[in-house]
Amino acid sequence: MHHPKAQQPKQCNQHHARQKLITLAVAGACAAIALPAFAQEATGGPQEGGADLSSSQPVQAVVVTGLRASMQSSLNMKRNSDGIVDGIVAEDIGKFPDTNLAESLQRISGVSIDRSIGEGSKVTVRGIGPDFNMVLLNGRQMPTSNLGDLNGRAFDFANVASEGISQIQVYKTSRAETPTGGIGATLNVMTARPLDRPGFQASIGIKGVYDDSSTNLPEDVKTGKRVTPEISGIYSTTWNDNMFGLAVTGSYQERNLGYNTASVSSGWKGPFRGSEETWGAIPLPGKDGSQNITNRPGPNDVYSVPQNLNYAFSGVERKRTNGQVTFQFAPRKDITTTLDYTYSENKIHTRRQDLSAWFNFGPSASSWTNGPVAGPLVYTEFIPAGNSDIAMGGADFATKSANNSVGFNALWKVNPDLRFEFDAHHSTAESKADSPWGSDNVLGTSSFSRGNTTADFSQDFPVLSISGANFTGVGGQQVTGSAFRNGYMKGEIDQVQFKGRLKLMEASQLNFGVSATKVDNRSAFSTMQRDSWGGATSPADYPSSTWHPETVRGYFDKISGSGNPNLFNNFYTFNFNQVRDLAIKASGRPDLYSVKPTWDTDQRTEEKSKALYLQVNTDWDLALPVHTALGVRYEKTDVVSSALVQTPTVIDWGSQNEFSVLFGAPAFTTLEGKYHNLLPSLDADVDLRPDMKLRFSYGQTIGRPRYDQIAGGKVLNNLARLDGGGGSQGNPALEPVKSKNLDLSYEWYYGKQNFFAVGLFKKNLEKYAGQSRFDDKSAGLHTPVGGALWNEALANGCAGADTTCIRNYIFRNHPTAAGVTRGPDDGSGNATGSIVGQPNDPVATFRITTFSNQKKADIKGAEINVQHMFGDSGFGIAANYTYVDSGIGYDNASIGEQFAVVGLSDSANIVGIYEDARFTVRAAWNWRDEFLSDTFDAAGPNPVYTEAYGQFDLSLGYNVTPKLSLQFEGINLTNETTRKHGRTSTMLVNATQSGPRYMLGLRYKF
């Protein structure tokens, strides 16, 4: 059944090529016609001795450098793979195409990124969000930690520098030997290893970075240096006839930046129906104030009103350190061992100042867009007394994230037909505060001199107008409320993998393996909050020099509408440390302005998984050459989840309708769960002719639930009612989301560096987590409702729902009964006091909200991809477009919680290059269409849409000598801004302006 592969790179030995599992690492190696950083010996293989999910082919030592070689490597990666695979290969040792790995990944069709502080951090693949994409390092599952998302699983690429990376492989279809967790894709980040490139190589690079956004900030949040340094280096050598190898990579990067955001930061109150009359809703027709409404929403229209309007100005200092040491020992040509250690650290210091106005939903005037979902154009609240607060807050906090990974790998090629591989690693990811004031904080100040307040949402920039502001005397600034938050997260993984590959007859190969993985995740959080937003101190406690005058408009000059003359343009900033010290002096309470010494919540989850897989690769000598890879993976997972929660003690009936749940010392509660999955996969490719392929893939994949969804602790709400209380808990028995995936693609390789591909895909997803409720009495809390005293009051004439009557009867007839504490009568003559449930009273029922597997979704899409080099001219282009759709969208006209797939968006890339012996030019445009990014805003179940965004980047390189090169890079050169909105475009969530970033550097190869 054997037949030769068509048009394979000449340097690759193609004998029995399809008898191997041809994964993309091998393609990267065979292509390395490509890979100056990974050109190999005739007997070597890519990432020899590494857990790279790949087999190897003998290659000749070939060294080719440059961007064109990198693109050719990526092309061959795709061509020689099983299934649908894309990838990016380093241009040269220590020279990845982008300074950020996520920025590189967005160039791949179907891959979109989420940006944080102006650079890529997380990836969405084919509409599947970051939590459901698996990231590997040299084939090993990596832990995650992110204080911005305490309980998620998404890997943050911002923590990893690109200089030590050799290639990234993106598996878009499932494979039996790939660790589970990636529904959208499995991304394998691969680092350089010395025996893959024998001999001595070394380089060092130095850059100066100028981020224009760091200059467009108020002085109190500006960072230090305008130009910050980056330095990186790589050293690789082998000795004793390539028996030993050592590689060391390292980088240190500083970056100062800023961003300014206008937002409705507390979300939108509502939504309301036009016929609804409740607090926060606009007056109904005929009611007082209705005459002030223009184009009032109809009775069935949906609308919301803003809770606040905020302008925030943030300055950020980031320091990132990465390093890796790899030692390899090959005592014989058939045995290779690898020991490696990887470290990364990302330190971020943030200073923020803001201006905001909060609406109290009193008398108002407003104008609206047409329904059925009406958006506000202008919303005005009348404050005739002119004594509401103009809030101006400040923040100063820092975080540190550190990743550590140590791994060992041994590869034994027993004979040409059999090989074994063993891999083990211990890896941790830890994020915590790097400041004595916690991982996040805010120090609120206010001037109580706000009159009529208007928010104009008719343009991209929301315009705040305020009348009557007075920042002196009685209306002067003073500290009001504050919050000092502390967060901690740690992920830890211990993983052991054993793999084998056996040739069966002439045209088949059996791949098999087992693995055991233990994942520990911990997240903890606490808040010291002082809710004195109405005033905690006095303006006299703060010298006038404490407050520094600033203006708003100039910090948002790239967002349309910021030039509106009605903008309330003046505000004050302050030095956070100075004002904090003054507040402590005025209050005498330093504890109120510091983080707590203990955690409010502490969630700990352990997952233990065991897996085994079998896969058979076979070549079929049919009418057309066919290669198949048929596999199955079985995996069993046990979950144990514990959480520190406050222990409920009693129910105290303290007022007419409020039954307070009182708590004692916190304690851990533990829940358990388990699940197993059998995951088949099939990849087939047909050589239509020597330069054309048709691929078909079917496979099943899983994405594990978020850690907050499987947290073990049960948390009861502080307040209960007549019919009981509420609470929440996770569900460790929650099963993963399961996806059945179909892929079909056509690929035409019409030149060494040219190809055209079009693909279709469909994913049937089930077992998405949705919220469910159950009744629970396990807390054993007794409630006075239905107890002996309650029933006696009913027997003596009180109605069942008349709690005032019942309380009066109990207090006046049984003031000294067990659990009864009599207070004075109030102004209406009703008794006050508390009544605590007793052992003979009924046990209260609590409706507990949890998660269960109940939601389904279908995702379908198409990708088109082209890469073309124009002969020997040096010019080339790469372009792709991805279309994604789902049958489940968000209904903006519907009220209440909804399920919808987030992250679905079309995307496109165009990259133009020019390269000759001296110059390298790359211009890249990346675009992502509008998409639903969340189904909850800060106020509750409301949609958040991220608007379409396009960014232009440019890189230039000049080779001064064969060893010395100069580089220039420009990121976001057109200074694009980002914007998010709610149910309509006028329902702003946030609009952010940052700025372009420029880098100038040199690199020397030894």
PyMOL commands that set and color helices and strands:
alter all, ss='L'
color gray80, all
select helices_A, chain A and resi 17-19+24-33+67-79+101-105+130-132+157-159+194-196+212-214+290-292+473-475+539-541+544-546+553-556+576-587+590-593+707-710+788-795+803-813
alter helices_A, ss='H'
color red, helices_A
select strands_A, chain A and resi 85-89+111-116+119-125+134-137+140-141+165-171+186-191+201-211+227-239+244-263+268-273+293-294+302-306+308-332+335-358+364-368+376-381+388-415+418-433+440-450+453-456+463-466+478-504+508-530+548-551+570-573+601-621+625-655+658-689+692-703+714-716+719-720+725-729+737-751+754-776+820-825+831-836+846-869+875-886+907-915+919-928+931-934+944-946+949-959+964-971+978-981+988-993+997-1005
alter strands_A, ss='S'
color yellow, strands_A
deselect
rebuild
show_as cartoon
